[in-house]
Amino acid sequence: MNYLEELFSMKDDGYRSFMAKLTPNLKPDVFIGVRTPELKSLAKKIKAAGEDVAFMENLPHRYFEENQLHAFLISLEKNYDKAMTSTEEFLPYIDNWATCDQLSPKVLKKDLAKTKEAAYHWMESKHTYTLRFGVEVMMRYFLDDYFKVEYLERISNIRSEEYYVNMMLAWYFATALTKQYEATLFVIEEKKLEPWVHNKTIQKAIESYRISEEQKNYLRTLKLKKIKSKEH
């Protein structure tokens, strides 16, 4: 299968410009302009043809859409060990938030003990998107039935100058507030986060319909003043 021909046959120049603006750290010429539903359909086609392994061995990829396809192919894997191996191999090549966030192998919830240890390992990485992915995994699988306060403690100790890491930290703690408000509140009250992450967490939590008006009003009183912006 010539997947590059397929990708270019689906290109949308308007969407290409849109995605280039959403991921400003990448050069515009790495975008083809293929929408997510079409990429997911192509990933299923590659998987069904048994060409997924060959595709995933071809690293690094040139185009953003190839990386998206790679993330979708891993996400389709139903064997835990294969998904974990493919994830470990791919993470160092992820160079943008969109691909990082599309990497979502649901099979990882089949062995949460191993997944937690892997996430802890990823969160120690100096690679922006490996670290981001580790926090995202903790948000995805460990804020509901398998939640523990110790996870909040560990993640609140992460410090980074990277915008896309700090945005994920804020997303994580805002989600924790919506799901485990009472258990998470001390992180904000005790100012355990870097100031920008602290305020962004409150902002994102206040935007959630799952936070009550009373809780939102209290969170507003905890915002910090006069901090430096980390906007990219």
BALOBA-1460 file (C-alpha; in Angstrom, 3 decimals):
// residues 232
<rec num="1" residu="m" x="0.000" y="0.000" z="0.000"/>
<rec num="2" residu="n" x="1.325" y="3.436" z="-0.930"/>
<rec num="3" residu="y" x="0.033" y="5.278" z="2.092"/>
<rec num="4" residu="l" x="1.712" y="8.562" z="1.098"/>
<rec num="5" residu="e" x="-0.278" y="8.607" z="-2.134"/>
<rec num="6" residu="e" x="-3.415" y="7.991" z="-0.085"/>
<rec num="7" residu="l" x="-2.546" y="10.793" z="2.318"/>
<rec num="8" residu="f" x="-1.936" y="13.298" z="-0.449"/>
<rec num="9" residu="s" x="-5.159" y="12.259" z="-2.184"/>
<rec num="10" residu="m" x="-7.041" y="13.349" z="0.958"/>
<rec num="11" residu="k" x="-5.263" y="16.658" z="1.514"/>
<rec num="12" residu="d" x="-7.191" y="19.790" z="2.393"/>
<rec num="13" residu="d" x="-5.121" y="22.968" z="2.084"/>
<rec num="14" residu="g" x="-7.388" y="24.905" z="4.411"/>
<rec num="15" residu="y" x="-7.087" y="22.255" z="7.085"/>
<rec num="16" residu="r" x="-3.328" y="22.128" z="6.497"/>
<rec num="17" residu="s" x="-3.050" y="25.838" z="7.349"/>
<rec num="18" residu="f" x="-5.293" y="25.354" z="10.385"/>
<rec num="19" residu="m" x="-3.170" y="22.548" z="11.824"/>
<rec num="20" residu="a" x="0.067" y="24.424" z="11.114"/>
<rec num="21" residu="k" x="-1.218" y="27.299" z="13.274"/>
<rec num="22" residu="l" x="-2.251" y="24.916" z="16.058"/>
<rec num="23" residu="t" x="1.219" y="23.361" z="16.210"/>
<rec num="24" residu="p" x="3.555" y="26.357" z="15.773"/>
<rec num="25" residu="n" x="6.679" y="24.456" z="16.836"/>
<rec num="26" residu="l" x="6.571" y="22.475" z="13.569"/>
<rec num="27" residu="k" x="7.525" y="23.774" z="10.135"/>
<rec num="28" residu="p" x="4.527" y="24.286" z="7.809"/>
<rec num="29" residu="d" x="5.980" y="22.000" z="5.135"/>
<rec num="30" residu="v" x="5.552" y="18.894" z="7.330"/>
<rec num="31" residu="f" x="1.757" y="19.156" z="7.064"/>
<rec num="32" residu="i" x="-0.233" y="17.517" z="4.294"/>
<rec num="33" residu="g" x="-3.662" y="18.537" z="5.587"/>
<rec num="34" residu="v" x="-5.596" y="15.332" z="6.295"/>
<rec num="35" residu="r" x="-8.453" y="15.346" z="8.792"/>
<rec num="36" residu="t" x="-8.469" y="13.033" z="11.795"/>
<rec num="37" residu="p" x="-11.417" y="10.768" z="10.760"/>
<rec num="38" residu="e" x="-9.691" y="10.042" z="7.452"/>
<rec num="39" residu="l" x="-6.412" y="9.306" z="9.219"/>
<rec num="40" residu="k" x="-8.156" y="6.898" z="11.585"/>
<rec num="41" residu="s" x="-9.789" y="5.123" z="8.643"/>
<rec num="42" residu="l" x="-6.441" y="4.791" z="6.894"/>
<rec num="43" residu="a" x="-4.857" y="3.434" z="10.086"/>
<rec num="44" residu="k" x="-7.532" y="0.716" z="10.224"/>
<rec num="45" residu="k" x="-6.875" y="-0.059" z="6.566"/>
<rec num="46" residu="i" x="-3.118" y="-0.378" z="7.160"/>
<rec num="47" residu="k" x="-3.753" y="-2.555" z="10.216"/>
<rec num="48" residu="a" x="-6.177" y="-4.808" z="8.327"/>
<rec num="49" residu="a" x="-3.657" y="-5.238" z="5.521"/>
<rec num="50" residu="g" x="-1.032" y="-6.360" z="8.040"/>
<rec num="51" residu="e" x="1.269" y="-3.503" z="7.062"/>
<rec num="52" residu="d" x="1.286" y="-1.785" z="10.441"/>
<rec num="53" residu="v" x="4.582" y="-3.288" z="11.637"/>
<rec num="54" residu="a" x="6.435" y="-2.261" z="8.482"/>
<rec num="55" residu="f" x="4.981" y="1.222" z="8.709"/>
<rec num="56" residu="m" x="5.952" y="1.644" z="12.355"/>
<rec num="57" residu="e" x="9.503" y="0.453" z="11.740"/>
<rec num="58" residu="n" x="9.989" y="3.326" z="9.309"/>
<rec num="59" residu="l" x="11.105" y="5.972" z="11.804"/>
<rec num="60" residu="p" x="11.525" y="8.897" z="11.801"/>
<rec num="61" residu="h" x="8.589" y="9.966" z="9.659"/>
<rec num="62" residu="r" x="8.693" y="13.050" z="7.474"/>
<rec num="63" residu="y" x="5.124" y="14.252" z="7.738"/>
<rec num="64" residu="f" x="2.918" y="15.190" z="10.663"/>
<rec num="65" residu="e" x="0.180" y="12.923" z="9.307"/>
<rec num="66" residu="e" x="2.551" y="9.949" z="9.304"/>
<rec num="67" residu="n" x="3.133" y="10.509" z="13.001"/>
<rec num="68" residu="q" x="-0.603" y="10.748" z="13.540"/>
<rec num="69" residu="l" x="-1.071" y="7.464" z="11.681"/>
<rec num="70" residu="h" x="1.618" y="5.898" z="13.853"/>
<rec num="71" residu="a" x="-0.195" y="7.011" z="17.012"/>
<rec num="72" residu="f" x="-3.500" y="5.642" z="15.726"/>
<rec num="73" residu="l" x="-1.911" y="2.305" z="14.794"/>
<rec num="74" residu="i" x="-0.474" y="1.868" z="18.281"/>
<rec num="75" residu="s" x="-3.850" y="2.808" z="19.723"/>
<rec num="76" residu="l" x="-5.466" y="-0.004" z="17.717"/>
<rec num="77" residu="e" x="-3.139" y="-2.650" z="19.188"/>
<rec num="78" residu="k" x="-4.957" y="-5.105" z="21.463"/>
<rec num="79" residu="n" x="-1.918" y="-6.932" z="22.801"/>
<rec num="80" residu="y" x="-0.576" y="-5.187" z="25.915"/>
<rec num="81" residu="d" x="3.107" y="-6.040" z="25.473"/>
<rec num="82" residu="k" x="3.115" y="-5.107" z="21.781"/>
<rec num="83" residu="a" x="1.389" y="-1.809" z="22.496"/>
<rec num="84" residu="m" x="3.851" y="-0.991" z="25.262"/>
<rec num="85" residu="t" x="6.879" y="-1.864" z="23.108"/>
<rec num="86" residu="s" x="5.554" y="0.209" z="20.199"/>
<rec num="87" residu="t" x="4.824" y="3.112" z="22.522"/>
<rec num="88" residu="e" x="8.327" y="3.044" z="24.001"/>
<rec num="89" residu="e" x="9.828" y="2.987" z="20.508"/>
<rec num="90" residu="f" x="7.682" y="5.845" z="19.240"/>
<rec num="91" residu="l" x="7.766" y="8.290" z="22.157"/>
<rec num="92" residu="p" x="11.255" y="9.715" z="21.424"/>
<rec num="93" residu="y" x="10.067" y="10.668" z="17.925"/>
<rec num="94" residu="i" x="6.954" y="12.560" z="18.971"/>
<rec num="95" residu="d" x="7.541" y="16.246" z="18.300"/>
<rec num="96" residu="n" x="4.181" y="17.904" z="18.915"/>
<rec num="97" residu="w" x="1.278" y="17.959" z="21.366"/>
<rec num="98" residu="a" x="-1.325" y="16.732" z="18.861"/>
<rec num="99" residu="t" x="0.433" y="13.449" z="18.123"/>
<rec num="100" residu="c" x="1.199" y="12.997" z="21.815"/>
<rec num="101" residu="d" x="-2.463" y="13.382" z="22.716"/>
<rec num="102" residu="q" x="-3.681" y="11.087" z="19.926"/>
<rec num="103" residu="l" x="-1.537" y="8.257" z="21.272"/>
<rec num="104" residu="s" x="-4.135" y="6.434" z="23.334"/>
<rec num="105" residu="p" x="-3.698" y="2.642" z="23.466"/>
<rec num="106" residu="k" x="-6.720" y="1.531" z="25.504"/>
<rec num="107" residu="v" x="-5.078" y="-1.837" z="26.075"/>
<rec num="108" residu="l" x="-2.814" y="-0.156" z="28.660"/>
<rec num="109" residu="k" x="-5.638" y="-0.374" z="31.190"/>
<rec num="110" residu="k" x="-5.368" y="-4.189" z="31.119"/>
<rec num="111" residu="d" x="-2.326" y="-4.105" z="33.421"/>
<rec num="112" residu="l" x="-2.495" y="-0.898" z="35.419"/>
<rec num="113" residu="a" x="0.360" y="-1.864" z="37.737"/>
<rec num="114" residu="k" x="2.772" y="-2.039" z="34.793"/>
<rec num="115" residu="t" x="1.205" y="1.000" z="33.173"/>
<rec num="116" residu="k" x="1.684" y="3.079" z="36.315"/>
<rec num="117" residu="e" x="5.357" y="2.132" z="36.530"/>
<rec num="118" residu="a" x="5.802" y="2.987" z="32.855"/>
<rec num="119" residu="a" x="4.081" y="6.342" z="33.375"/>
<rec num="120" residu="y" x="6.349" y="7.088" z="36.333"/>
<rec num="121" residu="h" x="9.342" y="6.315" z="34.127"/>
<rec num="122" residu="w" x="8.048" y="8.544" z="31.316"/>
<rec num="123" residu="m" x="7.472" y="11.401" z="33.747"/>
<rec num="124" residu="e" x="11.189" y="11.377" z="34.561"/>
<rec num="125" residu="s" x="12.102" y="11.946" z="30.917"/>
<rec num="126" residu="k" x="13.743" y="15.141" z="29.684"/>
<rec num="127" residu="h" x="11.914" y="14.732" z="26.377"/>
<rec num="128" residu="t" x="8.935" y="17.099" z="26.388"/>
<rec num="129" residu="y" x="6.357" y="14.777" z="24.864"/>
<rec num="130" residu="t" x="7.434" y="11.649" z="26.690"/>
<rec num="131" residu="l" x="6.949" y="13.531" z="29.957"/>
<rec num="132" residu="r" x="3.627" y="14.958" z="28.731"/>
<rec num="133" residu="f" x="2.441" y="11.484" z="27.738"/>
<rec num="134" residu="g" x="3.326" y="10.087" z="31.163"/>
<rec num="135" residu="v" x="1.171" y="12.707" z="32.898"/>
<rec num="136" residu="e" x="-1.592" y="12.128" z="30.377"/>
<rec num="137" residu="v" x="-1.611" y="8.390" z="31.129"/>
<rec num="138" residu="m" x="-1.914" y="9.145" z="34.836"/>
<rec num="139" residu="m" x="-4.822" y="11.468" z="34.078"/>
<rec num="140" residu="r" x="-6.526" y="8.960" z="31.812"/>
<rec num="141" residu="y" x="-6.353" y="5.877" z="34.034"/>
<rec num="142" residu="f" x="-5.637" y="6.943" z="37.608"/>
<rec num="143" residu="l" x="-8.146" y="9.612" z="38.569"/>
<rec num="144" residu="d" x="-11.178" y="7.366" z="38.987"/>
<rec num="145" residu="d" x="-11.377" y="3.930" z="40.616"/>
<rec num="146" residu="y" x="-7.598" y="3.585" z="40.886"/>
<rec num="147" residu="f" x="-6.932" y="7.060" z="42.264"/>
<rec num="148" residu="k" x="-4.421" y="7.602" z="45.081"/>
<rec num="149" residu="v" x="-3.328" y="10.883" z="46.680"/>
<rec num="150" residu="e" x="0.293" y="9.830" z="46.247"/>
<rec num="151" residu="y" x="-0.117" y="10.337" z="42.492"/>
<rec num="152" residu="l" x="-0.985" y="13.990" z="43.083"/>
<rec num="153" residu="e" x="2.081" y="14.384" z="45.272"/>
<rec num="154" residu="r" x="4.385" y="12.893" z="42.686"/>
<rec num="155" residu="i" x="3.029" y="14.875" z="39.741"/>
<rec num="156" residu="s" x="2.943" y="18.141" z="41.703"/>
<rec num="157" residu="n" x="6.737" y="17.857" z="42.052"/>
<rec num="158" residu="i" x="7.306" y="17.996" z="38.290"/>
<rec num="159" residu="r" x="8.994" y="21.215" z="37.183"/>
<rec num="160" residu="s" x="9.495" y="22.175" z="33.561"/>
<rec num="161" residu="e" x="10.126" y="25.218" z="31.396"/>
<rec num="162" residu="e" x="8.260" y="23.574" z="28.524"/>
<rec num="163" residu="y" x="4.877" y="25.099" z="27.694"/>
<rec num="164" residu="y" x="3.368" y="21.797" z="26.548"/>
<rec num="165" residu="v" x="4.419" y="20.043" z="29.736"/>
<rec num="166" residu="n" x="2.985" y="22.797" z="31.910"/>
<rec num="167" residu="m" x="-0.275" y="22.824" z="29.979"/>
<rec num="168" residu="m" x="-0.612" y="19.076" z="30.590"/>
<rec num="169" residu="l" x="0.110" y="19.541" z="34.280"/>
<rec num="170" residu="a" x="-2.651" y="22.143" z="34.475"/>
<rec num="171" residu="w" x="-4.989" y="19.855" z="32.546"/>
<rec num="172" residu="y" x="-4.170" y="16.987" z="34.897"/>
<rec num="173" residu="f" x="-4.837" y="18.926" z="38.098"/>
<rec num="174" residu="a" x="-7.949" y="20.609" z="36.713"/>
<rec num="175" residu="t" x="-9.291" y="17.156" z="35.832"/>
<rec num="176" residu="a" x="-8.296" y="15.892" z="39.274"/>
<rec num="177" residu="l" x="-10.326" y="18.728" z="40.800"/>
<rec num="178" residu="t" x="-13.378" y="17.738" z="38.767"/>
<rec num="179" residu="k" x="-13.084" y="14.082" z="39.736"/>
<rec num="180" residu="q" x="-11.470" y="14.153" z="43.191"/>
<rec num="181" residu="y" x="-12.118" y="17.687" z="44.404"/>
<rec num="182" residu="e" x="-11.715" y="17.218" z="48.157"/>
<rec num="183" residu="a" x="-8.615" y="15.052" z="47.797"/>
<rec num="184" residu="t" x="-6.984" y="17.407" z="45.283"/>
<rec num="185" residu="l" x="-7.739" y="20.775" z="46.850"/>
<rec num="186" residu="f" x="-4.651" y="20.744" z="49.090"/>
<rec num="187" residu="v" x="-2.436" y="20.968" z="45.987"/>
<rec num="188" residu="i" x="-3.927" y="24.391" z="45.263"/>
<rec num="189" residu="e" x="-4.344" y="25.548" z="48.851"/>
<rec num="190" residu="e" x="-0.745" y="24.695" z="49.720"/>
<rec num="191" residu="k" x="0.596" y="26.172" z="46.444"/>
<rec num="192" residu="k" x="2.417" y="23.009" z="45.483"/>
<rec num="193" residu="l" x="2.496" y="23.909" z="41.788"/>
<rec num="194" residu="e" x="4.650" y="26.375" z="39.896"/>
<rec num="195" residu="p" x="2.667" y="29.675" z="39.817"/>
<rec num="196" residu="w" x="1.724" y="29.601" z="36.120"/>
<rec num="197" residu="v" x="0.540" y="25.984" z="36.379"/>
<rec num="198" residu="h" x="-1.328" y="26.856" z="39.580"/>
<rec num="199" residu="n" x="-3.319" y="29.641" z="37.913"/>
<rec num="200" residu="k" x="-3.907" y="27.714" z="34.685"/>
<rec num="201" residu="t" x="-5.227" y="24.781" z="36.735"/>
<rec num="202" residu="i" x="-7.738" y="27.060" z="38.439"/>
<rec num="203" residu="q" x="-8.740" y="28.616" z="35.121"/>
<rec num="204" residu="k" x="-9.362" y="25.251" z="33.495"/>
<rec num="205" residu="a" x="-11.206" y="23.899" z="36.541"/>
<rec num="206" residu="i" x="-13.488" y="26.932" z="36.638"/>
<rec num="207" residu="e" x="-14.345" y="26.332" z="32.975"/>
<rec num="208" residu="s" x="-15.623" y="22.834" z="33.814"/>
<rec num="209" residu="y" x="-19.343" y="22.171" z="34.267"/>
<rec num="210" residu="r" x="-18.397" y="19.457" z="36.771"/>
<rec num="211" residu="i" x="-17.225" y="22.030" z="39.314"/>
<rec num="212" residu="s" x="-19.980" y="23.635" z="41.410"/>
<rec num="213" residu="e" x="-20.402" y="27.415" z="41.585"/>
<rec num="214" residu="e" x="-19.424" y="27.333" z="45.239"/>
<rec num="215" residu="q" x="-16.237" y="25.452" z="44.409"/>
<rec num="216" residu="k" x="-15.467" y="27.815" z="41.520"/>
<rec num="217" residu="n" x="-15.879" y="30.852" z="43.736"/>
<rec num="218" residu="y" x="-13.485" y="29.391" z="46.296"/>
<rec num="219" residu="l" x="-10.924" y="28.477" z="43.633"/>
<rec num="220" residu="r" x="-11.013" y="32.069" z="42.358"/>
<rec num="221" residu="t" x="-9.838" y="33.257" z="45.775"/>
<rec num="222" residu="l" x="-6.760" y="31.030" z="45.454"/>
<rec num="223" residu="k" x="-5.424" y="32.559" z="42.235"/>
<rec num="224" residu="l" x="-1.957" y="34.062" z="42.426"/>
<rec num="225" residu="k" x="-1.202" y="37.582" z="41.210"/>
<rec num="226" residu="k" x="1.653" y="39.007" z="39.134"/>
<rec num="227" residu="i" x="3.169" y="35.915" z="37.553"/>
<rec num="228" residu="k" x="5.111" y="35.589" z="34.327"/>
<rec num="229" residu="s" x="3.307" y="34.293" z="31.263"/>
<rec num="230" residu="k" x="4.400" y="31.004" z="29.715"/>
<rec num="231" residu="e" x="2.276" y="31.297" z="26.583"/>
<rec num="232" residu="h" x="4.068" y="29.870" z="23.564"/>
